[in-house]
């Protein structure tokens, strides 16, 4: 990493914490500079506005999830067992990488800036690894769907309905242990009932 790239990453990491702690509107660029140990001039050389910095934080978080998620499909293993493992890993990555606090900030900012929501929606929670797994399962004739987008959309809707929105809206705590297992089992059984031949 060049010195410039190191500074940029430091700014993004500091901004992520600032956005989590104070939300987008109240996030302070001076606090970000202090935490990243850069001057304001350096910060604005890398990111011309708070909006662009926010987008960079989201892009970095998304890229980090892509780097750590890959689900190889195995036609010899039970489908239920594989999809359960995939779903547990997806929940773990979502809670540890984004976290509920950052997710709340993201959702609030999307309401405030619909255009930002439009441009970022395709990047946020884009489960490329899950889509690839579904695609391989369809190719192996172990799942049946018109196209991979259909089954992925259904999966994401159920996943977020049980494991994302109730927590972001502070309706339910983040599920753990047996409670998480139950919700994952619901997601898996629903998908298999709908798409297993």
N, C-alpha and C positions, 0 to 999 in steps of 0.2 A: 504494500500500500504506500502511495506517495504521501507526503506530509499534508498536501491539500485534501486527499481522500480521507486521511485520518481525522482532519478537522471537520470535514463534512459529516462523517459518521458520528463524531462526538456531538455535533450540533443536533443531528437527528435523534440520538439517544437522549440528550438533555431535553429536547422538545417533547419527546414522547412522555417523559415523566412530568413535565410542566403541563401538558394537555390533560393528562390523567388527573393531576392534582387540582387544577384550576378550571378545566374546561377550555374550549377554544377561545371564547370571547374574552375571558379574564386572563388568559395566558400572557405572560409578560416576557417580551423579547430580551429585556435586560437580565432577567432571571436565567434565561436560556444561555445567554452569553457567559454569565458567571459560572454556571454549571459546566458548560463546555470548555471554559477557559479560553475563549476567543473574544476578539473585539467586536463591537457592533458592525464595524465596517466589514470585517471578515464574514460575519453572519450574512449580511446583505449582499456580499459578493457571491455567496453560494445560493442564497434564497432571497429573491427580490421582495417577497411579501410573506406574511404569516400564512396566507392561504396556500402558497406554493410549498412552504415548509410543512404544513399539515399534510398535503398530498404526498410529500416525500416520506413522511413518517408512515403513512398508510402503505405506500408502495414498498418500503423497506420491511414492514411487518409481513406483508403478503409474500414478498420474495423469501423471507426467512421460513415461512410455512412451506413454500414450494421446495426449498432445499432439504427440509427434514421429513417430508412425507412422500412415500412411495409404497404402493401396495401391489406386490406381485400376485397374480391370480394363479391358483393351483387347482386344475380340474379334478385332481384326485382327493382333495380335501372337501369335507362337507361345506356347502354354501353358507349355511347358517353360522358355522364356526368362523369362517373367513369374514363375513360381513359384520359379525359381532366385534371381531378384532379391529377391523377398519373403523367402525363407528366409535369404539372406545378410544382409539388413537386420535380420531378427528376431534372428539370432545376434549381430550387432554391437550392437543395442540391449540384448540380455540381458547380454552381457559388459561393456558400458560403463556401463549404468545400474544394474543390480543388482551385477554383479561376482561372482566366485566366492566371495570372502571373505564378503560379506553373505549370499549364498545359503546358505552353510554355517551361518551364525548362525541364519538363518530356519529351516532344516531341523532343527537341533538344538533350537530352541525349540519347534517343532511337536511333537517327540517328548516334550518336557518338559510341554507344555501342550496336550493333544489338543483342548480346547475352543477354544483360540485358532486352532489349525489348521483346525478346522471353520468358524469364522467368517471366516477370511482366505483359505481355499482358492479361493473364487470370485473373489477380487480378484487373487490372485497369478498372474502369467503368463497372465492372461486375454487371449487374442489376439483382441480384438474386430476389429482391422484385418484380420487373416487370415481370420476368419469372414466378414467383409463381402466380401472378395475371392472366397472360395469360393462365397458366395451368388450373386454376380454371374456367376461361371463356370457355375454350375448353371442359372441363369436363361437364359444364352446357349446352353445345351445342349452346352457344351464339357466339362462334367464331369457324372457321373450319381451321385447319392447319394439315399438315402431322405430325409434331411434334412441341413441344414448342420452340425448338432451331430455327426452320425456322422463325416463327413469331417474336421471340425476335431479331434475326439477322436483319430482315427487319426493325423493329422498331428502333434499335440502329443506323442502317445506316442512316435512315431519320433524327432521332433526332440529331445525331452528324453532319450531313450535314447542318442542319439549325441552330443549337444552340451551336456547339462546334468549328468545323474547321474554319468557317469564322472569329470567334473571336480570336482563337489561332493564326491564320495566319495574324491577324490584318487587315483583309479585311473589316470587319464590326464591329461596336460597339456592346457591350452586349445588347441584346434587352430587353426592359422594357415596362410595361404598354400595350398599344394597340398593339404595334409591337410584343411583346412576345405572346400575345393572338392569333394574326394572325398566327404566326409560329406554335404554339401549335395546333390550329385548322387544319392546313395543315397536321400535323403529324397524328392527330386523324382521320381525314376524309380519308387519304390515307390508313391507317391500316384497317379501317372499310370497305372501298370499296374492299380491297384485301381479307379480311378474314372473314367478316360477312357473314353468310349463306344467 
